[in-house]
Amino acid sequence: MSAAPIHLCGERLMLDPEGALWWPARRLLAVADLHLEKGSALAARGTLVPPYDSRATLDRLIPLVRRYRPVRLVALGDSFHDRHGAARLAREDTARLAALAQTLELVWVLGNHDPAPPDGLPGMAAEALREGPLTFRHDATGQAGEISGHLHPKASVATRGKWVTRPCFVVDPRRVVLPAFGAYTGGLDVREPAIRALFPRGGRAFLLGRGRLYSFTLAELREAEPA
């Protein structure tokens, strides 16, 4: 597994191909947009999907925690698909989150889908987390040193005669936007105005691959048009 180093406000950060950000100096691991219990929320509205999204998301998250051994895990908002998502978690998944919280500090940054702290789960909730020169929040404001989620960035590249679309990090010298980590999350193309506005001077996208990241400038991706 090959993580990519970047620098933000003088701090060395690592982008993991699973879609997480690791800050070695602070032993802090960040993920964005878990959207736990999205499957059960869709089912309540009549859209039947396999009810295993929370389990699949935690199956990806827990090995990352074991690999990096963080002292703090920051979930960058929309950790649950709605404000009642925590109450719908299976007992086993609740227990897994509780076990995680016994080994580290768990921080729930609040998002637009989950604007209140999750009921019955350990950890602290915050609108944003300031740590040294960096600020962790759900939705970017344009401030320097921001690490955020919310936009679910993705990008498309041509390979072997076909277009491949993957979630991605988007990075410039002032900010990082993380890809959505949840199993049932979609994405917003990096060419869309909401992402372009945060990166008016360009930057790089790091597309998630199997065990590695693929880096492209935003200019390269924006000039390419899927067939």
Buried (B, 14 or more C-beta within 10 A) or exposed (E): EEBBEBEBBEBEBBBBBBBBBBBEEBEBBBBBBBBBBBBBBBBEEEEEEEBEBBBBBBEBBBEBBEBBEBEBBBBBBBBBBBBBBBEBBBEEBBEBBBEBBEEBBBBBBBBEBBBEBBEEBBBEBBEBBEBEEBBBBBBBEEEEBBBBBBBBBBBBBEEEEEEBEBBBBBBBEBBBBBBBBBBBBEBBBBBEEBBBEBBEEEBBBBBBEEEBBBBBEBEBBBEBEEE
